[in-house]
Amino acid sequence: MPAAATRLDCTPGMLPGVVQDVARLTSPLLAIRFARRFGNAKLYVPRRIGAAHPLARCLGPRGAQALCAAMGGETHVVPRATPFLRWLDARALCVLGLSRSEIAVRLGIGPRHVRKLLDGFSPDGIETDALVREIGRHYGVGRGRRGTHAGIPGAQRDFGWPSAPGGMRLTLP
């Protein structure tokens, strides 16, 4: 019997187009950030880049320099990568302990689609690595007891509206 995977499978070959090149030059985690930030856009990659450039803020200074060295001076169409991102997000949220119905709400898709995305997947033995934590942060999962997203078990959101009668505070569970 083969050993269970310890990480979510996210190899550069699974990603589309330019996002795949970014994953090979930097890392799959940075490529996913890149796809979320620049997906469905034409992007000019300069030959040299400063720290304030959107690419440097997204990929970090080293990642941006590597991208500029390999692809500088060219314009690229960045694919949205939506099917892959949904597949990966559903699995990461499952590893973080969300139910299928909660995953459907977070991803804005139906429960049947979630069932198809998670078909044959078991979160047992998969570690919560940087990739899983990044996806969790993207969807507001795992922020601790006083999270900023209502609907997370244990999270609280405080609405201290000044116009509330008597200065009431509404706390959601």
C-alpha positions in Angstrom: 0.0 0.0 0.0 1.5 3.4 -1.0 2.3 6.0 1.6 -0.2 8.9 1.9 0.9 12.3 0.6 2.0 14.7 3.3 1.4 17.8 1.2 -1.2 19.0 -1.2 -0.1 18.2 -4.7 0.7 21.5 -6.5 3.4 21.0 -9.1 4.2 23.6 -11.7 3.0 21.3 -14.5 -0.6 21.6 -13.2 -0.7 25.3 -13.7 -1.7 27.1 -17.0 0.5 29.2 -19.2 2.6 32.0 -17.7 1.5 30.9 -14.2 3.4 27.7 -14.8 6.5 29.7 -15.7 6.2 31.8 -12.5 6.0 28.6 -10.5 9.1 27.2 -12.1 11.0 30.4 -11.5 9.8 31.1 -7.9 7.5 28.6 -6.1 4.0 27.2 -6.5 2.8 29.4 -3.6 4.0 32.6 -5.3 2.5 31.4 -8.6 -0.9 31.0 -7.0 -0.6 34.6 -5.5 0.4 35.8 -9.0 -2.6 34.1 -10.6 -5.0 35.5 -8.1 -3.6 39.0 -8.4 -2.9 39.3 -12.1 -5.3 36.6 -13.6 -7.2 37.6 -16.7 -5.0 40.6 -17.5 -2.2 41.6 -19.9 0.9 42.1 -18.0 4.1 43.8 -19.1 7.1 42.5 -17.3 9.9 45.1 -17.1 13.5 44.3 -17.5 14.4 45.9 -14.2 12.0 46.3 -11.2 11.8 48.4 -8.1 10.5 47.4 -4.7 7.3 49.4 -5.1 6.2 47.7 -8.3 3.1 45.5 -8.1 5.1 42.4 -9.2 7.6 42.9 -6.4 4.8 43.3 -3.8 3.2 40.1 -5.1 6.2 37.9 -5.6 8.8 39.5 -3.3 12.0 41.0 -4.4 13.8 37.8 -5.3 10.8 36.3 -7.2 10.3 39.6 -9.1 14.0 39.7 -10.1 13.9 36.1 -11.3 10.8 36.8 -13.3 12.3 40.0 -14.8 15.5 38.1 -15.7 13.6 35.4 -17.5 10.7 37.2 -19.0 11.6 40.9 -18.9 10.6 43.2 -21.7 7.6 41.1 -22.8 3.9 41.4 -22.4 2.1 38.3 -21.3 -1.6 37.4 -20.9 -2.0 35.8 -17.5 -4.7 33.1 -17.4 -7.2 33.2 -14.5 -6.5 29.5 -13.6 -10.0 29.3 -12.0 -10.5 25.6 -12.4 -7.1 24.7 -10.8 -7.5 27.3 -8.1 -11.0 26.0 -7.1 -9.7 22.5 -7.1 -6.7 23.5 -4.9 -8.8 25.8 -2.6 -11.4 23.1 -2.0 -8.8 20.6 -0.9 -6.9 23.1 1.3 -10.2 24.2 3.0 -11.0 20.5 3.6 -7.6 20.0 5.2 -8.3 23.0 7.4 -11.4 21.2 8.7 -14.3 22.9 6.8 -17.3 20.9 5.9 -18.3 20.5 2.2 -21.2 22.9 2.7 -18.9 25.5 4.2 -16.4 25.0 1.4 -19.2 25.6 -1.1 -20.2 28.9 0.5 -16.6 30.1 0.7 -15.9 29.3 -2.9 -19.3 30.5 -4.2 -20.1 27.2 -5.9 -22.6 24.5 -5.4 -22.2 21.5 -3.0 -22.3 19.1 -6.0 -19.3 20.9 -7.5 -17.5 20.6 -4.2 -18.3 16.9 -4.1 -16.7 16.5 -7.5 -13.7 18.6 -6.6 -13.1 16.5 -3.5 -13.8 13.1 -5.1 -11.3 10.6 -3.9 -9.5 13.1 -1.6 -8.9 12.4 2.0 -7.4 15.2 4.2 -5.9 12.5 6.6 -2.2 12.8 6.9 -1.8 16.1 4.9 0.1 18.7 6.8 -0.9 22.3 7.1 2.0 23.8 5.3 2.5 27.4 4.0 0.3 26.7 0.9 -2.6 25.5 3.0 -2.2 28.4 5.5 -2.1 30.9 2.6 -5.3 29.6 1.1 -6.9 29.6 4.5 -5.9 33.3 5.0 -7.3 34.1 1.6 -10.7 32.8 2.7 -10.5 34.0 6.3 -10.0 30.6 7.9 -7.7 30.0 10.8 -7.4 33.5 12.1 -7.7 32.5 15.7 -10.4 33.2 18.3 -11.1 36.8 17.4 -11.1 36.4 13.6 -12.5 39.1 11.3 -14.8 36.8 9.4 -18.3 36.0 10.6 -19.3 32.4 10.0 -16.0 30.8 11.1 -16.7 28.6 14.2 -15.3 30.4 17.2 -14.7 33.7 15.4 -16.3 36.9 16.7 -17.1 40.1 14.9 -17.7 43.3 16.7 -20.0 45.9 15.2 -19.6 49.0 17.3 -21.7 51.4 15.3 -21.8 54.8 16.8 -25.4 55.2 15.6 -26.6 52.0 17.4 -29.1 52.8 20.2 -27.4 53.2 23.5 -24.0 52.4 22.0 -24.9 48.7 21.8 -22.4 46.2 20.4 -23.6 43.3 18.3 -21.4 40.2 18.6 -21.8 37.4 16.2 -20.8 33.9 17.2 
